[in-house]
Amino acid sequence: MSDLAEEMALHFEVSRFLYREARLLDEERYDDWLALFTPDVHYWVPGVENRMRSDPAGSITASHMAYFDDDFTDLSRRVARFQAPTAWSEDPATRHVHLVANVEVEAAGAEPGTGPDGPSPHGEPPPAPGELLVRSVLVSYRNRNHDEEDVLSARRTDVVRRTDDGLRIARRTVVLGQSVLLSQNINTFL
């Protein structure tokens, strides 16, 4: 198989994985969604600050607040809370549509400690050899009751690892397009 054919096959495989993930969330199949993550996952949704371009701190820092800074246990608790009969904020259920686009897939650098973009500015190690760096954009549309409607847009950077069970997300960073959330809550996975 040519390099281009291999690259296209890998892009198709990863894109299909991300589209399936979005469908599982839309169908509220949270246990199946959770199974798409590695046990050592780090799921981070930092707050975005409005800063001048010249500010060396940037708009996203690891020391600033995060909407989510979760490991597998935290994600499991959130899933359990969504499924609990006492989850009154989800009764009636929120209707979700997750749209994933602009998928880019890169293999990690061959040398340990290197990656396509070098070290992460947020303190995350680069992808290990054999892992994939996957970038995508996401639009999450949510509707609840008759008149509650929210649209969240985000850029995602994932580290995807091939396991015996298929592709799994080892790290996810989600940078929201909004610096101030206008929605009443963020009761969704991104």
N, C-alpha and C positions, 0 to 999 in steps of 0.2 A: 504494500500500500504506500502511496506517495505521502510526503510530509503534509501536503495540503489536504489530502483525503483523511489522514489521521487527525489533523487539526479540526477539520469539519466534523468528524465523527465524535471527537471529544466535546466540541461545542454543543452538538446536538444532545449528547448524553447529559451534560451538565444543565443545559436549558430545560430539557424534559424533566430533570430532577427538581429544578426550581419551580416549574409550572405545576408539577404534582404537589409540591409543598403548598403552593398558593391554594390549590383546589382543596387540599385537606383542611386548611384553615377556614375556607369559605363554607365547607360542609360541617364544620365544628367537630372534626375527627381528631381531637387534640391528642389522644394517646398515640395514634398513628403519626401525627406531626412530631411529637416528642421523640419518637423512635428514629427520626431523621438526624438526631444530634449524637455526638460522641459523649461518653461519660465525663470527659474533661473539658466540655464546651465552656466558652466564655461568650456571653450574649450581652453586648453593651450598646445602649442607646443614650449617648451623652446629650446634655443640654447644649444648645447653641447660643453663644453670646454675640451680640452685635458689637464688633470692634472695628477700629480703623484698620485698613490694609497694612499700615506701617507698624501696627502693634505686634511685637515679636511673640506675644503669648498666643496669638491666633484666636479663632472663634471657638475652638474646641480644645479643652485640656482635660487630662485625666484627673486633675485635682478639683475640677468644677463639678457641679451636680450632674447626676445622670438620672434619666427616667428609669432605666433598668441597668443594672450591673450584676448580671445573674450567672450562676453556675447551673449545673444540671439539677441540683436539688431545688434551687430557686424556681427554675422553669417548671419542675414537677409540682411544686406547691401552687404555682399560678394556674396550671392546668387543673389540679384538684379543686381549686377554688371556683373556677369556671363551671366545673361539673357538679358542684355541691348543690343540694336542693335549697340551701340558704342563700344562694347567689341572687338575691332579689334584684340587683341592678341588671341582671341578664334574664329577667322574666317579665315581659316577653323578651325573647332573644334579640340581640343586635344582628342585623343582616350585614354580612361583610362581602366585599368584592376586592380581592387583591390582584392587581395588575402588575406583572413583572416584565421588564423590557431592558433593552440595551445591555444584554448579557455579554461580558467579556471574560475569557478564560485564559489564564497564564499558568504554566508550570513553574514551580519554585526553582530558585537557583540551585545549581548542582553542588555548590560548596555550602557546608553548614554555616548558618548565621548570615546568609545572604538571601535576598529575594529580588523579584523584579524591580521593586521600588526601594530596596535597602531597608534599614530598620524603620519600624512604624513610628510616627511622631507621637503616638499615644502610649508608648511603652510596651506594645505587644511585640513578641518576637516575630520575625518573618516566617513564612511558611517553611516547613521542613522539606527536605528532598522527598519527592513522591507526593507531596500535597499540592493542591491547586489553589491559586489565588483567583477568586471569582468576584467580579464587580457587576452590579446591576442597579437598576432604578426600580422603585416601587411606588405605586399609588394605591392607597388603602381607602376605599370608600366604605363608609359605615352609615347605616340607617336604622333608626329605632323608633318605635311607636309611629306616630303619624308625621311628626315634623322635626325630629332630631336627625340632623344630617351632618356628617363630617367628612372631610377629605384630607388625608395626610399624605404628603409626598416625601420621599426619602431616597438617599443613595446608600447602597449597601456594599460592604466589602466582607466577603466570606473567605475563610480558609476551609476548603473541602478536602476530606481525606477519604481515600478508597479503603474500604474494610471488607471483610469476608461477607458482610451483609449488604454490600453496595456502597454508594457514596453516602457520606455523613458529614454534617457541618461541625467543624471543630471550633471555629470562632466566627462570630458575626458582629460587625460594627454597623450600626444603622444611624446615619446622620440625617435628621429631619430637615426638611426645607424651611420649617417654621422656627423662629426663635422664641415665639410665644404661642402656645397652643390655645386656640380659641374654642376647642371642644371642652365639654364638661369633664371628660376623663380620657384616659388612654387605655381603655379596656380592650386591647387588641394585641396581637402578636404581629411583628413587622418582619 
